[in-house]
Amino acid sequence: MNLEEFTHLLDVRGCDRGATWPAREREQVEALLRDSAEARELLQTQQRMENLLNQIAAPEIPGLEARVLRQPLPAQTRALVDRIIDWLTPGNSPLAWWRPTFAACLPLVFGIALSGWFSFGVDTQDPGYAYWDQELYLLSLYEYAEVNSEIGAETANE
């Protein structure tokens, strides 16, 4: 242990090496105190300062405890997630049932608004753009045609 570590240990643990210091640190400190005059002087200075601090009496303030206990507590700030959950969860009021419905409709409204502002790679100047509705119609029939072909294959095998 060096003098800097000893200084830090005195600041953190105090001068009373008996109860508050771990046994390993006590042994290192005892070895340092045997070898270093600076460490002994530092320990004596720290002990004098602790004795002076212990002699200072706190002033008596009548009614301080009662005043502190009567103070109103500061308003608690809740986390954003908790406030959102409270807003979404309908309470006893029947008028609060619109909130979950409103929250459920938000993604739908957002999707509609987003699709109106962006083309997502579909070029309206492309000559094939006029046939998109026909392609979507054919895509919707694809699964139906696949199911019917499987049914036809099963009846042909029988």
NORUR-V288822 format. One record per helix or strand of 2 or more residues. SS is the DSSP state (helix for helix, strand for strand). FROM is the first residue (numbers start at 1). TO is the last residue. If there is no record, write none. Layout:
ss:SS from:FROM to:TO
ss:SS from:FROM to:TO
This chain:
ss:helix from:3 to:13
ss:helix from:23 to:35
ss:helix from:37 to:55
ss:helix from:64 to:70
ss:helix from:80 to:88
ss:helix from:94 to:117
ss:helix from:127 to:157
